[in-house]
Amino acid sequence: MNVISLDIETYGAAKGNHIGVLLPDQTVFHPKKSLYLDGVKNKDLVLTVAITLPKNSTSQTLNFDLLAGLEPGKTMVFEMHNKEHREKLQAWLYRADVIIGMNLQFDLQYLYHTDVQPIPMKAQLVDLSVLNYLHSELREERSLKALGPVLGAFAYSETLKTTRFKRANDQKLLFYNAQDTHNTMLAVAELSRRLLCDKFHDHFDSQHGEYCLNFYSESIWATIAMSHAGVPMSSLALQDLMGSLEEDIASAEESARSHELILRGPGSATSKDEFLHEVIKLIEEVSNPDIMDALDVTPKSKKVSFSDKNRTTLYEALPEGTDADIYRDLLNVANKHSKAMKLMSSYCYPLLYHRRNKPDDMSSVLIPIDAEPLPRKNHVPERFSTPAERLNAAEASTINTRAHIARFDKRERSTDTSDARAYPTWYVTPSHIKNDTGSAGGTIQGRITCKQPSAQTFPKPIKACIKSVHEGGKIVAMDLSQAELRVAALLSGETSMIEAYQNERDLHAERARSLWGDYDDKPDDQHQRRQVGKMMNFADLFLSSANTMREQVYAQSGGEISIPLPFYQKVVAQRSEVRPHLTSWQKGLLRKVKQDHIIMLPFTGQSRTFLGDLGAVRSEIVNFPVQTTAGNLTLAIQHALMRSLTFNNPYASMFLQIYDAIYIDAHPDHVDRVVDKVNKAVQYVTEEGYWADLQHIYRRRVPLKHDIEILG
């Protein structure tokens, strides 16, 4: 088995290329963004690439024993301006069966934008950040430079956080690059030894180790594919949405102002404080003298905050009557204003222009398809010493933003077809992007995440702007039905849930029947009651309190469902009767964590450590195995799809995963084929893959169900 350790140095590592031409500062960490926003030339994206070979790797199978035995041997550094070097690198990459590195999705996606041919997906990827996460998700040191001393394996005298080398062919840079691959192999070997001794000793055999490494290798390939594809969006649809939101905001502000409530701008803070004081005073006098106990206050001033939660609590507490109706209407206006402002500031503005309050941060902007780079500009520091510097920085940002907007204005655009893409940065585990630079991402719940932009949290109006890049093309959306509930049924053995799924009964309606004995006798109320049943099913998974359930039902129903607190207190009291096996399993988890302070999942090796006040994290404890396994299930389907959808496929590209949903951009002639591949991928995971393996070890059968929607 041919193993190599790989590391690249991009243009941010040196002030100039090999002939001394100045290189821009690296402000973004995706090759498409680098080309468009930083204005670096394609030939200067990657300056050097180093690989280290092990002294020996005789195993024919990738497992932790192989990794633990790795010892660095020969190291080579390839200068990417040199054609002969690129050809030699290409040969080594094609020979590799296993590639190890640190944040490999970063390195490989940058290599894909050089003239080095794409690395075949047969190579298994082992990332140091994954091993570090598997060994301890609590470890704060997540970069190669920080891990060395912690592991007692190596240390650096200088890093890219403290210096930038003079040129791409600077001998110090070449040595630095070589150090990285050598030290990555040392760290991988040390962490693998520790995993075998400290963590997997009582839980994993060699077969489980192979499973774990293969799972993460395929997950990294999936994130590379999504990074490469980008999220296709219509900039015109997004601009139309922004115009509509601006109208909604103006209308809400005018309506509020007519009642002397200022929602934004000068005087708004005082006005909102006075409004809250009036509402609270009315509630205290008429219906609830203890309303202040249910409201959140600001940390410093201890004033009641004008938050969504507080507005919802006050709306519910208002008594009946004319005076209260005025306040109720104003609270609704404030809610609509807040929702529109969030869509504007958190999504529309960053996608179209820049971060709302940071005009120099364009890291989330849509990049026009086949666009020329923006005008080069100097790096703008976050703080400026003089007013002149502030003006110059603002002018530089304005010029850049105007140039970006002009790229859209000059194009023929449609609200039905993508003319631009968002390129999020994906994280397989909690980690930094590269060399301790860039932002940190990932989730300790074990699910893959993305940032800049956070495409997984796009609200419906923003999702509606996702369009196919193909004329007449479609977005194929696969959604796992009730994935977390099915996982909970499997893990806990809750018979009421398992039987409902096996017999294709409506689990949410059944939960509603447990709450309302006359559910079937009142068809006009069934839709709303089923919605409550659905939310109670999920509340059962998280051991939600009565107050939390009341707030969430009210908020998620848009204020249409308002049920008194005693109703939810009864739900909590009856949980053990309605879901006896689930409740028993949850109690067992809590006892185990109290004793061992850790939960580990089968096959994938993901774990979470819980310390301190366990009562404060009860919900997180019982949620971790459910949410993480559900995320793994979606990833397993992605893995199966990756084997049938070839990388860089011009007719079908998988561009987004939202926990229990997968999105694929399909050419109109390939939609049916993509749907067939999705169905086969789900079938494989159910009958032979991850879900089949889980059903085997838990000795239960819980059928999966998925829905496919054709959008666009």
Secondary structure, DSSP 8 states (H G I E B T S, - for coil): --EEEEEEEEGGGEEE-TT--B-------SHHHIIIII---GGGSEEEEEEEEES----SS--HHHHHT--EEEEEEEETT-HHHHHHHHHHHHH-SEEEESSHHHHHHHHTTSSS----TTSEEEEHHHHHHHH-TT-S--SHHHHHHHHTS---S--TTT--EEETT-HHHHHHHHHHHHHHHHHHHHHHHHIIIIISTTT--HHHHHHHHHHHHHHHHHHHHHHHH-EEE-HHHHHHHHHHHHHHHHHHHHHHHTTT---SSTTHHHHHHHHHHHHHHHHHHHT-TTGGGGS-B-TTT--B---HHHHHHHHHH--SSHHHHHHHHHHHHHHHHHHHHHHIIIIIHHHHTSBTTBTT--TT--EETT-----------SS-SSHHHHHHHHHHHHHHHHHHHHHHHTS---SSS--EEE--EEESSSEEEETTEEEEE--TTS--EEESS-GGG--HHHHTTB--SSTT-EEEEEEETTHHHHHHHHHH--HHHHHHHHTT--HHHHHHHHH-TTGGG-GGGHHHHHHHHHHHHHHHHHT--HHHHHHHHHHHTTT-----HHHHHHHHHTHHHHSHHHHHHHHHHHHHHHHHSEEE-TTT--EEE--S-GGGGHHHHHHHHHHHHHHHHHHHHHHHHHHHS-TT-SSEEEEEE-SSEEEEEE-GGGHHHHHHHHHHHHHHHHHTSHHHHHHHHHT------EEEEEE-
